[in-house]
Amino acid sequence: MSESVVLNDAANADTDFLLYTGNFCGYCTAAKRLLERKGLAFTELNFDAGDADRHEIVEATGHRTVPVILDLRQEQPVFIGGFTELQSYLS
């Protein structure tokens, strides 16, 4: 079921990337700034604001920290990882 939640969030995003974030997360802020600098649109779903269920996203991706980042520019969403992985992915 958790994978279907991520796929549904991705389908509703209609942007280049999907970010699951948390409040007071420096890496989340850095990821958003990097995407903005690259001119890439993103949808942010914040766990602390109740936009998404952290447990479901961890179950679906195996990624336990924020941000959790997916590239939506392909036919199927591509799980990137966190900020460090995003930096490598976009370079």
C-alpha positions as CSV (number, residue, x, y, z in Angstrom):
1,M,0.0,0.0,0.0
2,S,2.8,2.4,0.8
3,E,4.2,2.3,-2.7
4,S,0.7,3.3,-4.0
5,V,0.7,6.3,-1.7
6,V,4.0,7.5,-3.2
7,L,2.7,6.9,-6.8
8,N,-0.5,8.8,-6.0
9,D,1.5,11.7,-4.6
10,A,3.7,11.7,-7.7
11,A,0.7,11.6,-10.0
12,N,-0.8,14.6,-8.2
13,A,2.4,16.6,-8.2
14,D,2.6,17.8,-11.8
15,T,6.1,19.1,-11.3
16,D,9.7,17.9,-12.0
17,F,10.4,16.6,-8.5
18,L,8.6,15.5,-5.4
19,L,10.1,16.3,-2.0
20,Y,8.9,14.9,1.3
21,T,10.3,17.3,4.0
22,G,10.3,18.1,7.7
23,N,10.3,21.4,9.6
24,F,13.7,22.8,10.6
25,C,15.5,20.6,8.1
26,G,18.6,22.3,6.7
27,Y,19.0,19.6,4.0
28,C,15.4,20.1,2.9
29,T,16.0,23.9,2.5
30,A,19.3,23.1,0.6
31,A,17.5,20.7,-1.7
32,K,14.8,23.3,-2.5
33,R,17.4,25.9,-3.2
34,L,19.3,23.6,-5.5
35,L,16.2,22.7,-7.5
36,E,15.3,26.4,-7.7
37,R,18.8,27.3,-8.9
38,K,18.5,24.6,-11.6
39,G,15.1,25.9,-12.7
40,L,13.4,22.7,-11.7
41,A,9.8,22.8,-10.3
42,F,9.0,20.7,-7.2
43,T,6.1,19.8,-5.0
44,E,6.8,19.8,-1.3
45,L,4.9,17.5,1.1
46,N,5.8,18.3,4.7
47,F,5.6,15.5,7.2
48,D,5.3,17.9,10.2
49,A,2.4,19.7,8.5
50,G,0.5,16.4,8.0
51,D,0.9,16.5,4.2
52,A,2.2,12.9,4.2
53,D,2.6,10.0,6.5
54,R,6.3,9.5,7.3
55,H,5.9,5.8,8.1
56,E,4.3,5.0,4.7
57,I,7.0,6.9,2.9
58,V,9.8,5.2,4.8
59,E,8.2,1.8,4.1
60,A,7.9,2.6,0.4
61,T,11.4,4.0,-0.1
62,G,13.5,2.7,2.8
63,H,14.8,6.2,3.3
64,R,14.5,7.2,7.0
65,T,15.7,10.8,6.9
66,V,14.4,14.0,5.2
67,P,14.3,15.1,2.5
68,V,13.0,12.1,0.5
69,I,13.3,13.1,-3.1
70,L,11.8,11.7,-6.3
71,D,12.4,12.7,-9.9
72,L,9.0,12.9,-11.7
73,R,10.4,13.7,-15.2
74,Q,10.4,10.1,-16.3
75,E,7.3,7.9,-17.1
76,Q,7.7,6.4,-13.6
77,P,8.9,8.3,-10.5
78,V,12.6,7.7,-9.8
79,F,13.7,7.6,-6.1
80,I,16.8,9.8,-5.7
81,G,17.4,9.7,-1.9
82,G,18.2,12.8,0.1
83,F,20.1,16.0,-0.5
84,T,23.5,14.5,-1.0
85,E,22.2,12.1,-3.6
86,L,20.3,14.9,-5.3
87,Q,23.6,16.9,-5.7
88,S,25.3,14.0,-7.4
89,Y,22.2,13.2,-9.5
90,L,22.0,16.7,-10.9
91,S,25.7,17.2,-11.6
